[in-house]
Amino acid sequence: MDEEQQSSGSDEADDENLQMYEEARSTWGRGDLQSAKKLLLVLAGKEIAVAQHALGTLFLLEEPDQPNYAEAKKWLSRAAKQNYGPAFYSIGRMYANGEGVERSDSQALECFVEGAKIGSVACAEMSGEFLASGRLGEARHDLAIPMYVQAAEGGSALAQRRLGLYYKEGEHIEKNIAKAVEFYEASAAQGDKYAASNLALIFEHGDGVAVDLDRA
């Protein structure tokens, strides 16, 4: 088989897999989890990470009272081995909540950090939350802030609000009201009511800016 024929065959396989995945999503959306699971098992067996993650998630949701944690973790781990960011987030949540595994904040943070390294916004956001809250002991704002920056750049409203507060208070970072306003505005634009409230107070009291009651 020449290169052109090989490429054509590969494209056809990709199209078939995509069609099967969309069918799995559709059946899942209709509540037919068994049919969705059958389709995802086929795709997951082909080492398609997005299908492995979806399958792992399905095992967590299929039986709300008795989630199949073993199968969920198996498929999520296989997706994570392929550097699929959402899988790191899902496994991290399992460790954080003690779902099917022994609860471990350190293991959870390790998963979130690994996911953040490959660009997962959700993982970067959770890494920031763990580090800033001191869940593992001493709060590490020096490490949390870069994680929040990554998440904020990826569109996380929560991370944008956290950075707005850092810049407003001037703790652990140089105070900069202009940046605080910028991050609060970005977060509020996504519907974060706390960011909107904090932004309103800045303009109401003229905290580093001219008083602007209309804007407040």
C-alpha positions in Angstrom: 0.0 0.0 0.0 1.4 3.4 -1.0 1.4 6.4 1.3 -1.7 8.0 -0.4 -3.7 4.8 0.2 -2.4 4.6 3.8 -3.5 8.2 4.5 -6.9 7.6 3.0 -7.4 4.5 5.1 -6.4 6.5 8.2 -8.8 9.3 7.4 -11.7 6.9 7.0 -10.9 5.3 10.3 -10.8 8.7 12.0 -14.1 9.6 10.5 -15.6 6.3 11.6 -14.3 6.8 15.1 -15.6 10.4 15.3 -19.0 9.3 14.1 -19.1 6.6 16.7 -18.1 9.0 19.4 -20.8 11.5 18.4 -23.3 8.7 18.4 -22.2 7.7 22.0 -22.6 11.3 23.1 -26.1 11.5 21.5 -27.3 8.2 23.2 -25.8 9.4 26.5 -27.7 12.7 26.1 -30.9 10.7 25.6 -30.3 8.8 28.8 -29.4 5.5 27.1 -26.2 4.9 29.1 -25.9 1.2 28.2 -25.7 1.9 24.5 -23.3 4.8 25.1 -21.1 2.5 27.2 -20.9 -0.1 24.4 -19.8 2.4 21.9 -17.3 4.0 24.2 -15.8 0.6 25.1 -15.0 0.0 21.5 -13.4 3.4 21.1 -11.6 3.3 24.4 -10.1 -0.1 23.4 -8.6 1.7 20.5 -6.7 4.0 22.9 -8.8 7.1 22.0 -8.2 9.2 25.1 -11.4 11.3 24.9 -13.5 8.1 24.8 -11.5 6.6 27.7 -12.2 9.7 29.7 -15.9 9.7 28.8 -16.1 6.0 29.7 -14.5 6.6 33.0 -16.9 9.4 33.7 -19.8 7.2 32.7 -18.8 4.5 35.2 -18.9 7.2 37.9 -22.4 8.4 36.9 -24.1 5.2 35.7 -25.1 4.1 39.1 -25.3 7.2 41.3 -25.7 5.1 44.5 -22.9 2.6 43.6 -20.4 4.1 41.2 -18.0 1.7 39.7 -14.9 3.4 40.9 -12.5 0.6 39.9 -13.5 0.8 36.2 -13.7 4.6 36.3 -10.2 4.9 37.6 -8.9 2.3 35.1 -10.1 4.2 32.1 -9.3 7.6 33.5 -5.8 6.5 34.2 -5.4 5.2 30.6 -6.6 8.5 29.3 -4.1 10.3 31.6 -1.3 8.2 30.3 -2.0 9.8 26.9 -1.7 13.2 28.5 -5.4 14.0 28.3 -5.9 16.9 30.6 -9.5 16.3 31.7 -8.5 12.9 33.0 -6.0 14.4 35.4 -8.7 16.6 36.7 -11.2 13.8 37.2 -8.6 11.6 39.0 -7.6 14.5 41.1 -11.2 15.0 42.2 -11.4 11.4 43.1 -8.4 11.7 45.4 -9.6 15.0 46.8 -13.0 13.6 47.7 -11.9 10.1 48.6 -14.1 8.6 45.9 -13.1 5.0 45.3 -9.6 5.7 46.6 -8.1 6.7 49.9 -8.5 10.5 50.3 -5.3 12.3 49.6 -4.9 16.0 49.1 -1.2 15.5 48.1 -2.2 12.9 45.4 -5.0 15.2 44.2 -2.6 18.2 43.9 -0.1 16.0 42.0 -2.8 15.1 39.5 -3.9 18.7 39.1 -0.3 20.0 38.7 0.4 17.3 36.0 -2.8 18.3 34.2 -1.9 22.0 34.4 1.5 21.2 32.8 -0.2 20.0 29.7 -2.6 23.0 29.5 -5.7 21.9 31.5 -7.4 25.1 32.7 -9.5 23.2 35.2 -6.3 21.6 36.6 -4.5 24.9 36.9 -7.5 26.4 38.7 -7.7 23.6 41.2 -3.9 23.7 41.7 -4.2 27.3 42.6 -7.1 26.6 45.0 -5.2 23.8 46.8 -2.0 25.8 47.1 -3.6 29.0 48.2 -5.9 27.4 50.7 -3.2 25.6 52.6 -4.9 22.2 52.3 -1.5 20.6 52.4 -0.3 22.7 55.4 1.2 26.1 54.7 -0.5 28.2 52.1 1.8 28.7 49.1 0.6 31.8 47.4 3.9 32.1 45.5 3.0 28.8 43.8 -0.7 29.5 43.6 -0.5 32.8 41.7 1.2 31.4 38.6 -1.4 28.6 38.5 -4.2 31.2 38.7 -2.5 33.2 36.0 -2.5 30.2 33.7 -6.1 29.4 34.5 -7.2 33.0 34.1 -5.5 33.2 30.7 -7.5 30.1 29.8 -10.7 31.8 30.7 -11.3 30.7 34.3 -13.6 33.3 36.0 -12.7 32.0 39.4 -9.0 32.4 38.7 -9.6 35.9 37.4 -11.4 36.8 40.5 -8.7 35.4 42.7 -6.1 37.5 40.9 -8.2 40.5 41.2 -8.2 40.2 44.9 -4.4 39.6 45.0 -3.8 42.8 43.1 -6.4 44.8 45.1 -5.0 43.7 48.5 -1.4 43.8 47.5 -0.6 40.7 49.6 1.8 38.2 48.1 2.0 40.4 45.0 2.6 44.1 44.3 -0.6 46.0 44.7 -2.0 47.2 41.3 -5.6 48.5 41.2 -5.6 48.7 37.4 -4.8 45.0 37.2 -7.4 44.2 39.9 -10.0 46.0 37.9 -8.9 44.2 34.7 -9.3 40.8 36.3 -12.5 41.6 38.1 -14.0 42.9 34.9 -13.0 39.7 33.0 -14.5 37.6 35.7 -17.7 39.7 36.1 -18.2 39.5 32.3 -18.5 35.8 32.7 -21.2 36.2 35.3 -19.1 35.9 38.5 -21.3 37.9 41.0 -18.5 38.1 43.6 -16.2 39.7 41.1 -18.9 42.2 40.1 -19.5 43.1 43.7 -15.8 43.6 44.4 -15.5 45.7 41.3 -18.5 47.9 42.3 -16.9 48.5 45.7 -13.7 49.7 44.1 -15.6 52.4 42.1 -18.0 53.2 44.9 -15.2 54.0 47.4 -12.6 55.3 44.9 -10.1 52.6 46.0 -7.2 53.6 43.8 -9.5 54.9 41.1 -11.8 58.0 40.7 -15.1 57.6 42.4 -17.7 56.5 39.8 -21.1 55.8 41.3 -22.7 55.2 37.9 -20.2 52.5 37.1 -20.4 51.1 40.6 
